[in-house]
Amino acid sequence: MRHPRNTALALLLAGVASGAAFADDTFRCGNILIELGMTQAQVLEHCGEPTSKAEETEPVRSGPQVVGTTTVSRWTYASYSSTRVLVFDGDKLRSID
Protein backbone atom coordinates (compact mmCIF):
# COMPACT_ATOMS: atom_id res chain seq x y z
CA MET A 1 0.00 0.00 0.00
CA ARG A 2 1.31 3.45 -0.90
CA HIS A 3 1.82 6.02 1.75
CA PRO A 4 -0.59 8.99 1.29
CA ARG A 5 2.31 11.46 1.41
CA ASN A 6 4.08 9.67 -1.49
CA THR A 7 0.87 9.74 -3.55
CA ALA A 8 0.40 13.46 -2.88
CA LEU A 9 4.02 14.15 -3.84
CA ALA A 10 3.64 12.18 -7.08
CA LEU A 11 0.49 14.14 -7.96
CA LEU A 12 2.21 17.43 -7.18
CA LEU A 13 5.19 16.58 -9.38
CA ALA A 14 2.90 15.48 -12.23
CA GLY A 15 1.06 18.81 -11.98
CA VAL A 16 4.32 20.77 -12.09
CA ALA A 17 5.49 18.80 -15.15
CA SER A 18 2.20 19.33 -16.99
CA GLY A 19 2.22 23.02 -16.06
CA ALA A 20 5.70 23.38 -17.53
CA ALA A 21 4.56 21.75 -20.77
CA PHE A 22 1.50 24.02 -20.89
CA ALA A 23 3.64 27.12 -20.31
CA ASP A 24 5.73 26.39 -23.42
CA ASP A 25 2.72 26.90 -25.70
CA THR A 26 1.31 30.02 -24.06
CA PHE A 27 2.37 33.52 -23.20
CA ARG A 28 0.52 35.82 -20.82
CA CYS A 29 -0.10 39.49 -21.59
CA GLY A 30 -1.81 40.98 -18.56
CA ASN A 31 -4.66 38.59 -17.83
CA ILE A 32 -4.93 37.25 -21.42
CA LEU A 33 -3.31 33.99 -22.55
CA ILE A 34 -1.69 34.23 -25.97
CA GLU A 35 -1.99 30.82 -27.64
CA LEU A 36 -0.88 29.10 -30.83
CA GLY A 37 -3.12 29.89 -33.81
CA MET A 38 -3.83 33.49 -32.80
CA THR A 39 -3.32 36.19 -35.43
CA GLN A 40 -0.79 39.02 -35.33
CA ALA A 41 -3.65 41.51 -34.83
CA GLN A 42 -4.94 39.57 -31.81
CA VAL A 43 -1.48 39.49 -30.24
CA LEU A 44 -0.96 43.22 -30.87
CA GLU A 45 -4.36 43.98 -29.35
CA HIS A 46 -3.51 42.17 -26.12
CA CYS A 47 0.26 42.69 -25.84
CA GLY A 48 1.02 45.89 -27.72
CA GLU A 49 4.09 46.36 -29.87
CA PRO A 50 6.89 43.85 -29.29
CA THR A 51 10.36 44.87 -28.14
CA SER A 52 11.67 43.86 -31.59
CA LYS A 53 10.48 42.25 -34.83
CA ALA A 54 12.31 40.29 -37.53
CA GLU A 55 11.00 38.80 -40.78
CA GLU A 56 12.40 36.31 -43.24
CA THR A 57 11.11 34.46 -46.26
CA GLU A 58 11.24 30.66 -46.09
CA PRO A 59 10.51 28.11 -48.80
CA VAL A 60 7.35 26.01 -48.59
CA ARG A 61 7.99 22.40 -49.58
CA SER A 62 5.88 19.51 -50.72
CA GLY A 63 8.25 16.62 -50.26
CA PRO A 64 11.54 17.63 -51.89
CA GLN A 65 9.91 20.20 -54.19
CA VAL A 66 9.66 23.92 -53.33
CA VAL A 67 6.09 24.99 -54.10
CA GLY A 68 6.20 28.56 -52.82
CA THR A 69 7.36 30.80 -50.00
CA THR A 70 6.00 32.05 -46.71
CA THR A 71 6.95 34.96 -44.48
CA VAL A 72 8.03 33.99 -40.97
CA SER A 73 7.96 36.78 -38.38
CA ARG A 74 9.67 36.60 -35.00
CA TRP A 75 8.39 39.01 -32.39
CA THR A 76 10.37 39.39 -29.18
CA TYR A 77 8.71 40.49 -25.95
CA ALA A 78 11.39 41.19 -23.35
CA SER A 79 10.76 42.05 -19.72
CA TYR A 80 12.81 42.05 -16.55
CA SER A 81 11.60 38.55 -15.68
CA SER A 82 11.69 36.75 -19.04
CA THR A 83 12.00 37.03 -22.79
CA ARG A 84 9.60 35.24 -25.13
CA VAL A 85 9.87 34.98 -28.90
CA LEU A 86 6.60 34.53 -30.79
CA VAL A 87 7.00 32.97 -34.24
CA PHE A 88 4.32 33.66 -36.85
CA ASP A 89 3.95 31.77 -40.13
CA GLY A 90 2.15 34.27 -42.29
CA ASP A 91 -0.42 35.75 -39.91
CA LYS A 92 -0.81 32.80 -37.51
CA LEU A 93 1.15 32.19 -34.32
CA ARG A 94 3.12 28.98 -34.89
CA SER A 95 5.31 28.74 -31.77
CA ILE A 96 6.30 30.47 -28.56
CA ASP A 97 9.94 30.13 -27.53
C-alpha positions in Angstrom: 0.0 0.0 0.0 1.3 3.4 -0.9 1.8 6.0 1.7 -0.6 9.0 1.3 2.3 11.5 1.4 4.1 9.7 -1.5 0.9 9.7 -3.5 0.4 13.5 -2.9 4.0 14.2 -3.8 3.6 12.2 -7.1 0.5 14.1 -8.0 2.2 17.4 -7.2 5.2 16.6 -9.4 2.9 15.5 -12.2 1.1 18.8 -12.0 4.3 20.8 -12.1 5.5 18.8 -15.1 2.2 19.3 -17.0 2.2 23.0 -16.1 5.7 23.4 -17.5 4.6 21.7 -20.8 1.5 24.0 -20.9 3.6 27.1 -20.3 5.7 26.4 -23.4 2.7 26.9 -25.7 1.3 30.0 -24.1 2.4 33.5 -23.2 0.5 35.8 -20.8 -0.1 39.5 -21.6 -1.8 41.0 -18.6 -4.7 38.6 -17.8 -4.9 37.3 -21.4 -3.3 34.0 -22.6 -1.7 34.2 -26.0 -2.0 30.8 -27.6 -0.9 29.1 -30.8 -3.1 29.9 -33.8 -3.8 33.5 -32.8 -3.3 36.2 -35.4 -0.8 39.0 -35.3 -3.7 41.5 -34.8 -4.9 39.6 -31.8 -1.5 39.5 -30.2 -1.0 43.2 -30.9 -4.4 44.0 -29.3 -3.5 42.2 -26.1 0.3 42.7 -25.8 1.0 45.9 -27.7 4.1 46.4 -29.9 6.9 43.8 -29.3 10.4 44.9 -28.1 11.7 43.9 -31.6 10.5 42.3 -34.8 12.3 40.3 -37.5 11.0 38.8 -40.8 12.4 36.3 -43.2 11.1 34.5 -46.3 11.2 30.7 -46.1 10.5 28.1 -48.8 7.3 26.0 -48.6 8.0 22.4 -49.6 5.9 19.5 -50.7 8.3 16.6 -50.3 11.5 17.6 -51.9 9.9 20.2 -54.2 9.7 23.9 -53.3 6.1 25.0 -54.1 6.2 28.6 -52.8 7.4 30.8 -50.0 6.0 32.1 -46.7 6.9 35.0 -44.5 8.0 34.0 -41.0 8.0 36.8 -38.4 9.7 36.6 -35.0 8.4 39.0 -32.4 10.4 39.4 -29.2 8.7 40.5 -26.0 11.4 41.2 -23.3 10.8 42.1 -19.7 12.8 42.1 -16.6 11.6 38.6 -15.7 11.7 36.7 -19.0 12.0 37.0 -22.8 9.6 35.2 -25.1 9.9 35.0 -28.9 6.6 34.5 -30.8 7.0 33.0 -34.2 4.3 33.7 -36.9 3.9 31.8 -40.1 2.2 34.3 -42.3 -0.4 35.8 -39.9 -0.8 32.8 -37.5 1.2 32.2 -34.3 3.1 29.0 -34.9 5.3 28.7 -31.8 6.3 30.5 -28.6 9.9 30.1 -27.5 
